[in-house]
């Protein structure tokens, strides 16, 4: 039977690369994103993958999406929470409502995913929950007041879940991506940067695959990846 993976935040970069990597590895992938058209294109291109349009910040919509997935497939073997909400500006500039929405995407959606998935994974004998993060999960820089607090909370929530379900056979890992992702709009924003400044979505997807398939005797929780030219 084809194992199931669920990926949130299936955008044109990292999310799509993760879906393609999981599909290439033999998974049927449930793809969650707000943009239905993009998901439809992937669904046509990748047999056995299916689109589940959903705003993960909307708890009712997320619950309905997960119920639909449960009706179409067995327990997930892998979940990748890649959806991200971000707003940038000083603490005095950002709209408080923006911080609340980012918290819904980055933290509350993770909580709902875990509460839905963990009992199913445990009953199936195991699984992996991988969360994509970044250096904002580790530090609160100026102008990141609308983003960093939610990523730090996300990391701590993931760690709490990992410590609880790890001994029961479910692997939870948090992947810090310390880089600018190589996309058309980031190339336009940083036109003078060389290749070593960027990380490719495919490289991120490969690391997600690696984390999700680590042997039980050597699980990681906190992992970091960055291009060789990154200053850290």
N, C-alpha and C positions, 0 to 999 in steps of 0.2 A: 504494500500500500504506500502511495506517495505521501511523504511527511508534509505537514503544513507549517508554513512560516507566515507571520504577520508583520508587516512593516508599516509604520506610521510616517507621515511626512514624506510621501513619495513625490518629491519635486524633480526638476529637470537635472539635478546634479547628483548629490550623494544618495538620495532616496532611490532614484532610478538605478544607480549603479549597484546598490545593495540588492534590489529586486533581481536585477540581471544575474548577479553573482549567486544568489540563492537558487534561482531557476536553473542556472547552469550546473549547480551542484545537485540537482534532482528534487528540489522542493516545489510544491504547489504554494504560491504566494498570494495571500490576501493583502491587497494594496489599499491603504487608507490615505486620502488627501482631500482637500477641499475642491480641487479642480478636477471635475469629472472628465473633461475632454482629454487631458493628459493620461489619465488612468485608462480610458477607453483605447487609446493608441497602444499602450503597453499590453493591454489585454489581448488585442488583436495580434501583437507581435510575439507574445510569449504564451504559447499554449499551456494550459493548466493554471495560469495565474488569473485572478479575478479582481475586478474593481469594486471597492466599497467606499464610495464618496462619503466623506464625513469630516466635520469640523470637530477635532478632538477636544476643543475647549468647551463644547456643548455636551454636558454629561448625558443628557437624554439621547442625543444623536449618537454619541459614542456607545452607549449601552445598547441601542438598537442595532448598531453596526456589529457589535460583538455577538449579539443574539443571532443575527443573520449568519455570521461566520459559523457559529456553533451548529446552526441548522444545516450547513452545507459540508462540514468537514469534521474530522476528529479533533482531539486535543492538539494544540499547536506544539511543535517541537522547538520552535524558535520564535521569539518576539523581539523585534528591534524597534525601540521607541526613538525615532529620528525626528519627529515633529518638533519644531522649535518656535517659540515666540520671543521676539526681541524688540526693545525700544531703547533708543540711545539719547542721552542728554544728562545734564546734572540733576541731582535730586530736586532742585528748585524748578527745573524746566519741564520735567516729564509730567504727563498727566497720570494721576494716581490710578485711573481706570486702566491705563496701559499696563502698569505693573500687575494689576489684578488679572488681566487677561493673560499676560505672559505666565503668571503663576498657574493659571488653569491649564495652559498648554504643556508647560514644562514639568509641573509637579503633580497637579491633580489628575491629569490624564494618565500619568505613570501609575499613580495610586489605583485608579480604576482598572487599568490594564492588569496590574499585578493581582488585585483582588479577584478579578475574573479568571486569570490564567493559572495562578499558582495551584489551586485545588485540582484543576484539570491536569496540569503537568505532573503533579505528585501522583495522582491516580494512574497516570500513564507510565510512570517509572522514571520521569526526569524531563529535563528540558533546559532551555537557556533564554534568559532575558538580558538583552544587550541595550544599553542606553548610550546614545552618542552625546557627548558633552564637549566642552572646550575650556580654555584657561580661565574663563569667567567663573567657573565652578570652584576655583581655588583662590581668587583674589577679587577685590572690589576696586577697580580702577576708576578714576574720575570719568564722568560721562557715561558710566555703565550702570547707573543706579536703577534703571528700568529693566535690567537684564541679569546682571551678576547675582543679585539676591535670589532670583528664581533658579538659576543654574546651581548655585551652592546648595540650596534646599533640595534640588533634584538629586545631586550627588549623595547627600546625607540620607535621603529617603531610600535611594538605591542600595546604599550600604546597609541600612537597617533591614531591608528586605533580604539582602544577600546573607546576612548573619543568621536570619531566621530560617530561610528555606534551603540554604546550602547543605546543612547536615541531613536534609530530607531529600537530597538528590537533584535540586534545581540550581543551576548555575546563574548567578547574576553578576554582570560586569559593567563597569563604567569606563567608556573610552573617551579620553581627553584628546581633542584634535587641536593641536597648537599650530595653527597655520591659516593662511587664506586659501580657500578652496578654489581650484582652477575652473572657473566658469567664464562664460562670455562677458558678463557684466563686471566680474572682478578684474579681468584682463583690461577692460576699458578704464576701470578706476585706477589701476596701477600699470599704466602703459609702458613704463620704463623698467619694470622689474623683469629679472631673468627667470628662467624656469625653476631654479632652485628656491625661489620665494614661495612657490605655490605647492599645494598638495593636490593630487588628482582624486576625483571621486572614486575611481577604480581602486586606488591604493587604500582608501578608507574602507571600501567594501571588502577588500581582501582581509583587512585586519578584523572587521566584524566577523567574517567567516571563521578566521582563526580562533577568535575568542569563543565563538559559539560551539566550536568543535574541540576544545581543549580536553584532554583526558581528565578524569576525576581526580587523579593523583597530582595534578598540576594546574589547578584553576587559578586564574588571575581575577582580582576584583578591579583594581585601578590600573588602567593601561594608558600610555601616552604615545602619540605619534606626531612627528613633525618633519618637514623637509630638512635636508642636511644643511641648507643655508640659513635656517631660522636661528635667530639669536635668542637664547633662553638662559 
